[in-house]
């Protein structure tokens, strides 16, 4: 079952990842994409932290599709976090 769009949490400078949530049958699922993966999707490198939200918004549909696909393959347990890395981009 595909995840559906929910909230943007924002860039996590400590983890070098952008965090967001999606919904699975009404349950919130925490998701994040690494800075490296987001840069690879955008075809750039070294995006500033302050520009991450705009970058996420421009790639949101693609990122959410990848998160949903990963969630479908993942074990189901409460608190599971969908983490997208460059290895998940199939590039």
C-alpha positions, 0 to 999 in steps of 0.5 A: 500500500503506497504511503501518502504525503504528510508533513515536512520536518526539515533539514537535520544538520547533525544527521545530514539528512532531510526529514519528513513524514508520510502516512500509512493507513492513517499512521505517521511514518518518519522518513529521511533522505540523506543529503548525498542522495538528494544531491544525486537526485538533483544532479548537484553537490554540496547544497547549502543547509539553508537550500535543502527545503527548496531542494526537497520541494522540487524533488518531493514527488520522486522522493516520496515515491522512493520512500513509499517503495522502500516502506513496502519492502520493509519490515512492519514495526512501530517506529520504523524509519524509512531512510533513503541513501544513494544506494536506493536510487538505482542509478 
